[in-house]
Amino acid sequence: MSKKEFKTKELIKEYLLSEGMLRENLPDSESKLEFGFVFSFPPGQESQKMSVFKPKNKDFIIILLGTQLSNAHINDLKSSKENVISHFFMELRKIFIAKEVFFRIDIENYRFEINDRIFLKNNGYLSKNSFFKIVKKLFYCLIYANLLLEQIFTGDVNFSKKTLSGFDFSFYS
């Protein structure tokens, strides 16, 4: 690890520790990362697990949030009279595109992940403000998904009865 990568790693670790969010180092069994951390946001008991990592030989870090829908939500979506599963994920695609985040949606397994990248300055510096803006943006995308599920289950959202094609808008594979 170069001096620049070490500085970036220590800076991010310091940011996470100072906010009480650092949980563990991100395992890297294939040695594809310079470094990685698992953290929780927002700090406290009702937090979401996220990760931050720097791929080897890249000049950016990735902040990632992955979500698996709960069995209760999956069962509710499946038992709906309308085809709300594909509509739910289509609405998520729209918000992810509007928020300008990268995403991967796995409809068959009822999960999605979203991420964003921050390109580092030449000296490896990254401001705390820039880092947490991305963390909050990803978290708010998750909140939107939760609110959308709530609206579906309370009947506040009406989808057309047309089914959607299997076209996938994921921005990376």
Secondary structure as a PSIPRED ss2 file (coil, helix, strand):
# PSIPRED VFORMAT (PSIPRED V4.0)

   1 M C   1.000  0.000  0.000
   2 S C   1.000  0.000  0.000
   3 K H   0.000  1.000  0.000
   4 K H   0.000  1.000  0.000
   5 E H   0.000  1.000  0.000
   6 F H   0.000  1.000  0.000
   7 K H   0.000  1.000  0.000
   8 T H   0.000  1.000  0.000
   9 K H   0.000  1.000  0.000
  10 E H   0.000  1.000  0.000
  11 L H   0.000  1.000  0.000
  12 I H   0.000  1.000  0.000
  13 K H   0.000  1.000  0.000
  14 E H   0.000  1.000  0.000
  15 Y H   0.000  1.000  0.000
  16 L H   0.000  1.000  0.000
  17 L H   0.000  1.000  0.000
  18 S H   0.000  1.000  0.000
  19 E C   1.000  0.000  0.000
  20 G C   1.000  0.000  0.000
  21 M C   1.000  0.000  0.000
  22 L E   0.000  0.000  1.000
  23 R E   0.000  0.000  1.000
  24 E E   0.000  0.000  1.000
  25 N E   0.000  0.000  1.000
  26 L C   1.000  0.000  0.000
  27 P C   1.000  0.000  0.000
  28 D C   1.000  0.000  0.000
  29 S C   1.000  0.000  0.000
  30 E C   1.000  0.000  0.000
  31 S C   1.000  0.000  0.000
  32 K C   1.000  0.000  0.000
  33 L E   0.000  0.000  1.000
  34 E E   0.000  0.000  1.000
  35 F E   0.000  0.000  1.000
  36 G E   0.000  0.000  1.000
  37 F E   0.000  0.000  1.000
  38 V E   0.000  0.000  1.000
  39 F E   0.000  0.000  1.000
  40 S E   0.000  0.000  1.000
  41 F E   0.000  0.000  1.000
  42 P C   1.000  0.000  0.000
  43 P C   1.000  0.000  0.000
  44 G C   1.000  0.000  0.000
  45 Q C   1.000  0.000  0.000
  46 E C   1.000  0.000  0.000
  47 S C   1.000  0.000  0.000
  48 Q E   0.000  0.000  1.000
  49 K E   0.000  0.000  1.000
  50 M E   0.000  0.000  1.000
  51 S E   0.000  0.000  1.000
  52 V E   0.000  0.000  1.000
  53 F E   0.000  0.000  1.000
  54 K E   0.000  0.000  1.000
  55 P E   0.000  0.000  1.000
  56 K C   1.000  0.000  0.000
  57 N C   1.000  0.000  0.000
  58 K C   1.000  0.000  0.000
  59 D C   1.000  0.000  0.000
  60 F E   0.000  0.000  1.000
  61 I E   0.000  0.000  1.000
  62 I E   0.000  0.000  1.000
  63 I E   0.000  0.000  1.000
  64 L E   0.000  0.000  1.000
  65 L E   0.000  0.000  1.000
  66 G E   0.000  0.000  1.000
  67 T E   0.000  0.000  1.000
  68 Q E   0.000  0.000  1.000
  69 L C   1.000  0.000  0.000
  70 S C   1.000  0.000  0.000
  71 N H   0.000  1.000  0.000
  72 A H   0.000  1.000  0.000
  73 H H   0.000  1.000  0.000
  74 I H   0.000  1.000  0.000
  75 N H   0.000  1.000  0.000
  76 D H   0.000  1.000  0.000
  77 L H   0.000  1.000  0.000
  78 K H   0.000  1.000  0.000
  79 S H   0.000  1.000  0.000
  80 S C   1.000  0.000  0.000
  81 K C   1.000  0.000  0.000
  82 E C   1.000  0.000  0.000
  83 N C   1.000  0.000  0.000
  84 V H   0.000  1.000  0.000
  85 I H   0.000  1.000  0.000
  86 S H   0.000  1.000  0.000
  87 H H   0.000  1.000  0.000
  88 F H   0.000  1.000  0.000
  89 F H   0.000  1.000  0.000
  90 M H   0.000  1.000  0.000
  91 E H   0.000  1.000  0.000
  92 L H   0.000  1.000  0.000
  93 R H   0.000  1.000  0.000
  94 K H   0.000  1.000  0.000
  95 I H   0.000  1.000  0.000
  96 F H   0.000  1.000  0.000
  97 I H   0.000  1.000  0.000
  98 A H   0.000  1.000  0.000
  99 K C   1.000  0.000  0.000
 100 E C   1.000  0.000  0.000
 101 V C   1.000  0.000  0.000
 102 F E   0.000  0.000  1.000
 103 F E   0.000  0.000  1.000
 104 R E   0.000  0.000  1.000
 105 I E   0.000  0.000  1.000
 106 D E   0.000  0.000  1.000
 107 I H   0.000  1.000  0.000
 108 E H   0.000  1.000  0.000
 109 N H   0.000  1.000  0.000
 110 Y C   1.000  0.000  0.000
 111 R E   0.000  0.000  1.000
 112 F E   0.000  0.000  1.000
 113 E E   0.000  0.000  1.000
 114 I E   0.000  0.000  1.000
 115 N E   0.000  0.000  1.000
 116 D E   0.000  0.000  1.000
 117 R E   0.000  0.000  1.000
 118 I E   0.000  0.000  1.000
 119 F E   0.000  0.000  1.000
 120 L C   1.000  0.000  0.000
 121 K C   1.000  0.000  0.000
 122 N C   1.000  0.000  0.000
 123 N C   1.000  0.000  0.000
 124 G C   1.000  0.000  0.000
 125 Y C   1.000  0.000  0.000
 126 L C   1.000  0.000  0.000
 127 S C   1.000  0.000  0.000
 128 K H   0.000  1.000  0.000
 129 N H   0.000  1.000  0.000
 130 S H   0.000  1.000  0.000
 131 F H   0.000  1.000  0.000
 132 F H   0.000  1.000  0.000
 133 K H   0.000  1.000  0.000
 134 I H   0.000  1.000  0.000
 135 V H   0.000  1.000  0.000
 136 K H   0.000  1.000  0.000
 137 K H   0.000  1.000  0.000
 138 L H   0.000  1.000  0.000
 139 F H   0.000  1.000  0.000
 140 Y H   0.000  1.000  0.000
 141 C H   0.000  1.000  0.000
 142 L H   0.000  1.000  0.000
 143 I H   0.000  1.000  0.000
 144 Y H   0.000  1.000  0.000
 145 A H   0.000  1.000  0.000
 146 N H   0.000  1.000  0.000
 147 L H   0.000  1.000  0.000
 148 L H   0.000  1.000  0.000
 149 L H   0.000  1.000  0.000
 150 E H   0.000  1.000  0.000
 151 Q H   0.000  1.000  0.000
 152 I H   0.000  1.000  0.000
 153 F H   0.000  1.000  0.000
 154 T H   0.000  1.000  0.000
 155 G C   1.000  0.000  0.000
 156 D C   1.000  0.000  0.000
 157 V C   1.000  0.000  0.000
 158 N C   1.000  0.000  0.000
 159 F C   1.000  0.000  0.000
 160 S C   1.000  0.000  0.000
 161 K C   1.000  0.000  0.000
 162 K C   1.000  0.000  0.000
 163 T C   1.000  0.000  0.000
 164 L C   1.000  0.000  0.000
 165 S C   1.000  0.000  0.000
 166 G C   1.000  0.000  0.000
 167 F C   1.000  0.000  0.000
 168 D C   1.000  0.000  0.000
 169 F C   1.000  0.000  0.000
 170 S C   1.000  0.000  0.000
 171 F C   1.000  0.000  0.000
 172 Y C   1.000  0.000  0.000
 173 S C   1.000  0.000  0.000
